[in-house]
């Protein structure tokens, strides 16, 4: 073997250590990637339980997927509501608003709290109450969906 | 919610979800664990976790959550461009988090992935095809550099008994020659297969040296 030159240089020691590590672990030649079996064995040696870790990742991905679906559904609903809102007011009467409010109250079971003579209210007040109840009902539906 | 954010989340789910992607996941945990060990070794430290106590596996899980969760403003907590493959993006972010963790404990905190490239231009590494940044002394304290220098010298002594391994380390130190394997084989006058087996012996030496607490006396 032709011996290497042993002259000392003043290089960055941190970089040197890093390169030694890469040399040891084959980071330089991509063709030397470890096999799936070697990876599993390495992980166990490193103190990582591959089965447990995998199960945790799958669970967290499922939760993230559920949250995304919920966000998408919320987006869709808000867009539909915005579209409906652009025609709100057309043809809405005290009677139709009272009917919607009663329908929403029957969903939330809060009829007693809001019991009053709806017909004496202004149309603006009725719209405001109807929108508030609709938001409450939507939130309750979301919570129910999340619990599932 | 911008459609790109939902698209990114779905790409990440597709990449990791389901038994058919398990090997990908394990390879990524492996990568993250090695990154943590690489930085720890290079900074002259003994642990197998980040200074904040997180392991490579913890880092990976955190990264996957960041790139697949919609945050404030309807964007993913951490976004990457749609043309960047999921694997590459996740490796970048792992590398960023690991290096950041070591560098920030050195009070040389980099607030984000922005780096200055030769020519003075500032780029965001997440937005470019530039390779990952590597451990180096310019962002570490003098104390860490000294500790690393001592480790480097002691490790050379530790490996002196293995002719080929020692030769590779000297070529690396003096000529910055790290590969390819064929060149190393030619320079050291050995068969290329000897280089491959020597690398495995080098890995064993690194592990033993670390386990001994950097004690030269315990060399094989």
Interface residues (C-beta under 8 A of the other chain):
Chain A: X1 X2 X3 X4 X5 X6 X7 X8 X9 X11 X12 X13 X14 X15 X16 X17 X18 X19 X20 X21 X22 X23 X24 X25 X26 X28 X29 X32 X34 X36 X39 X40 X42 X43 X46 X47 X48 X50 X53 X54 X56 X57 X58 X60 X61 X62 X64 X65 X67 X68 X71 X72 X75
Chain B: X1 X6 X9 X10 X12 X13 X16 X17 X22 X23 X25 X26 X27 X29 X30 X33 X34 X37 X38 X39 X41 X42 X43 X44 X48 X55 X56 X57 X61 X64 X65 X68 X69 X70 X134 X135 X136 X137 X138 X140 X144 X145 X148 X149 X151 X152 X155 X163 X164 X167 X168 X169 X170 X171 X172 X173 X174 X175 X176 X178 X179 X180 X181 X187 X188 X189 X190 X196 X199 X202 X203 X205 X206
